[in-house]
Amino acid sequence: MKLTLVRNATLLLEIGNQRILVDPMLGAKGSLNPFAATSGDMSWNPTVDLGVPLSELLDPDLVVVTHTHVDHWDPAAAALLPRTVPLLVQGDADAEKVSANGFIDVRVMDTEIEVGGTTVCRTGGQHGSDEVLQSLPVLGAVSGVVLRHPGEPVIYIAGDSVWNDAVRDALRKHEPDVVVLNTGEATLLAEAHVILMGAQDVVRAHRAAPHAHIVAVHMEALNHCVVSRDRVRDLVRENGLHGQVSVPEDGELLVF
């Protein structure tokens, strides 16, 4: 299996003979409005260019969208991806949203779905604490996914979740070989609502699944993400996790 971090949470997976695009945010640097960031940084998003040429991302065999927030499914993805590509989403509301863009093969992950020999299973997640979701219901539902293909490592992509029982349960149930965590610790508004895992959650995930290789992403691409790659790398060194955690740069290829 090959994994390329395109930017933020956008991944290009090569599993078997398939090219699978996950959470595509394909727009140019600065093409999206700023989020209401606690830090006061009001840079337009994304704050960096794509790490992979756009032309290499427009012919996937499968697209997986964990949820349709604009940093995981942006107007550029909706406009540029082929209308016939199989596109997996977490629920009916996201299916309606994506189908409205003209995609004709949109499938809801309410059960395991097999496409081209790869099985995709939806997992749970929570985009903030219970308190945060009560005050910010607009955050809505999110999910993760587990992908399996014969002869390939099992990969679990946790999605935009805080560390909670849903993540622990997915690690225990699916026993993944590779775990992708979104660790930018995104925060919103003056109250500093944390809506995403941070650096310390890499250590928590390692303790929960010590056999798995962890890949930390969703950093240094959005104005409201406060954790840097260097912070995660420092924590990896402090906890003796060298060789068990990867913190890729945009465009970097990992092979498992």
C-alpha positions in Angstrom: 0.0 0.0 0.0 1.1 3.5 -0.8 -0.1 6.6 0.9 0.5 10.1 -0.3 -0.5 13.1 1.8 -1.8 15.6 -0.7 -2.6 18.4 1.8 -4.6 18.7 5.0 -6.7 15.5 5.2 -6.6 14.8 1.5 -4.9 11.4 0.9 -4.1 9.5 -2.3 -4.0 5.7 -1.5 -2.8 3.1 -3.9 -4.2 -0.2 -2.7 -4.0 -3.2 -4.9 -4.5 -1.8 -8.4 -6.8 1.0 -7.2 -6.1 4.7 -6.7 -8.4 5.9 -3.9 -8.8 9.6 -3.1 -9.9 10.5 0.4 -11.4 13.8 1.5 -10.6 15.8 -1.5 -9.9 19.5 -1.0 -8.5 20.4 -4.4 -8.9 24.2 -4.6 -6.0 26.6 -5.0 -4.3 28.2 -2.1 -6.6 30.9 -0.6 -9.7 29.8 -2.5 -11.8 29.3 0.7 -12.9 31.7 3.4 -11.1 31.7 6.8 -12.6 29.8 9.7 -13.4 31.7 12.9 -10.0 30.9 14.5 -9.2 31.3 18.2 -5.7 32.3 17.3 -6.8 35.4 15.4 -5.2 34.2 12.2 -7.7 35.1 9.5 -5.7 33.7 6.5 -7.8 32.4 3.7 -7.9 28.7 3.2 -6.1 26.5 2.3 -3.0 28.3 3.5 -0.7 26.2 1.2 -0.7 24.9 -2.3 -1.5 21.3 -3.2 1.4 19.0 -2.6 0.6 16.9 -5.6 -0.1 18.3 -9.1 -3.9 18.6 -9.6 -3.7 16.6 -12.9 -2.6 13.5 -10.9 -5.7 13.6 -8.7 -8.5 13.8 -11.2 -8.7 10.1 -12.3 -9.2 8.1 -9.1 -10.9 4.7 -9.1 -12.8 5.6 -5.9 -13.4 8.6 -3.8 -14.2 8.4 -0.1 -15.6 11.5 1.8 -15.7 11.1 5.5 -17.9 14.2 5.8 -18.7 17.2 3.5 -17.2 20.1 5.5 -15.5 22.4 3.0 -11.9 21.3 3.9 -12.8 17.7 3.0 -15.1 18.2 0.0 -14.6 21.6 -1.5 -16.1 23.3 -4.6 -13.1 22.4 -6.7 -13.5 18.7 -6.0 -17.2 18.9 -6.7 -16.5 20.6 -10.0 -13.4 18.7 -11.2 -13.8 15.0 -10.3 -15.4 12.8 -12.9 -19.2 12.4 -12.5 -19.0 8.6 -12.9 -16.4 7.8 -10.2 -17.8 5.7 -7.3 -18.1 8.1 -4.4 -18.7 6.9 -0.8 -20.3 9.1 1.8 -21.3 8.7 5.5 -25.1 9.3 5.2 -28.1 10.4 3.3 -27.6 14.1 3.8 -24.1 14.0 2.4 -25.3 11.8 -0.5 -27.9 14.4 -1.4 -25.3 17.2 -1.3 -22.8 15.3 -3.5 -25.5 14.0 -5.9 -26.7 17.6 -6.5 -23.3 18.2 -8.1 -24.1 15.6 -10.8 -22.3 12.5 -9.4 -24.2 9.4 -10.5 -22.6 6.7 -8.4 -22.9 7.9 -4.8 -23.1 5.2 -2.1 -23.9 5.6 1.6 -21.6 3.6 3.9 -24.4 2.2 6.0 -22.9 -1.3 5.5 -19.6 -2.5 4.3 -19.1 -1.6 0.7 -16.8 -3.4 -1.7 -15.3 -1.6 -4.8 -12.7 -3.2 -7.0 -11.6 -5.6 -4.3 -11.3 -3.0 -1.6 -13.8 -3.2 1.3 -14.7 0.1 3.0 -16.3 0.2 6.4 -17.6 3.4 8.1 -16.6 4.1 11.7 -17.8 6.6 14.2 -16.4 10.0 15.3 -17.2 13.2 17.1 -16.2 16.6 15.9 -15.7 18.1 19.3 -16.8 17.4 22.9 -20.5 16.9 23.9 -20.4 20.5 25.1 -19.0 21.8 21.9 -21.6 20.0 19.8 -24.4 21.4 21.9 -23.2 24.9 21.3 -22.1 24.4 17.7 -24.5 21.9 16.1 -23.4 23.1 12.7 -20.4 20.8 13.1 -22.7 18.0 12.3 -21.9 14.3 11.9 -18.5 13.0 10.9 -17.0 9.6 10.4 -13.9 7.6 9.8 -13.3 4.6 7.5 -11.4 1.3 7.5 -10.2 0.0 4.2 -9.2 -3.7 3.6 -7.8 -5.3 0.5 -6.4 -8.8 0.2 -2.6 -8.9 0.7 -2.5 -5.2 1.8 -2.2 -3.6 5.3 -5.5 -2.6 6.9 -5.8 1.1 7.2 -8.0 3.1 9.5 -8.6 6.8 8.8 -10.1 8.3 11.9 -11.5 11.5 10.2 -12.3 14.7 12.0 -12.8 13.4 15.5 -11.6 14.2 19.0 -10.2 11.3 20.9 -13.2 9.4 22.2 -14.8 5.9 22.6 -15.6 5.7 18.9 -11.9 5.9 18.0 -10.9 3.5 20.8 -13.6 1.1 19.6 -12.4 1.3 16.0 -8.8 0.5 17.0 -9.9 -2.4 19.1 -12.4 -3.9 16.6 -10.5 -3.5 13.3 -6.9 -4.0 14.6 -5.5 -1.7 11.8 -1.9 -1.9 10.6 -1.9 1.8 9.7 -3.8 4.5 11.5 -4.3 8.0 10.0 -5.0 10.7 12.6 -6.1 14.3 12.0 -4.0 16.0 14.6 -4.1 19.7 13.8 -6.2 20.5 17.0 -8.5 22.8 15.1 -10.1 25.4 17.4 -13.1 27.7 16.8 -14.2 31.0 18.2 -13.0 33.0 21.2 -14.1 30.1 23.6 -11.3 28.0 22.1 -13.6 25.1 21.2 -11.3 22.1 20.3 -12.9 20.1 17.5 -10.1 17.9 16.4 -7.4 15.6 17.8 -4.0 17.1 18.7 -0.4 16.0 19.2 -1.0 14.1 22.4 -3.6 11.9 20.7 -0.8 10.3 18.7 0.6 9.0 22.0 -2.9 7.9 23.1 -3.4 6.0 19.8 -0.1 4.3 20.1 -0.9 3.1 23.6 -4.3 1.8 22.3 -2.8 0.1 19.2 0.9 -0.4 19.8 1.4 -2.6 16.8 0.0 0.0 14.4 2.0 2.6 12.4 0.4 6.0 13.0 0.4 8.8 10.3 -0.4 12.3 11.6 -2.0 14.7 9.1 -4.4 17.7 8.9 -1.7 20.3 9.9 -0.3 23.5 8.5 -3.0 23.9 5.9 -5.9 25.7 7.6 -6.0 28.9 9.6 -7.7 27.4 12.7 -5.3 24.4 13.2 -2.9 25.3 15.9 -0.7 22.1 16.1 2.4 22.0 13.9 4.2 19.0 12.5 7.2 20.0 14.6 5.1 19.7 17.7 4.0 16.2 16.8 7.6 15.2 15.9 8.9 16.6 19.2 6.3 14.5 21.1 7.3 11.4 19.1 10.9 11.9 20.1 10.0 12.5 23.8 8.0 9.3 23.9 10.5 7.1 22.0 8.1 6.5 19.1 10.6 6.9 16.3 9.8 4.4 13.5 6.2 4.0 14.8 4.8 7.4 13.8 5.1 9.3 10.5 4.4 13.0 10.1 4.6 13.5 6.4 5.0 16.8 4.5 2.5 17.7 1.8 3.3 15.6 -1.3 5.2 13.0 0.7 4.8 9.3 -0.2 4.7 6.6 2.5 4.9 2.9 1.6 3.6 0.1 3.8 
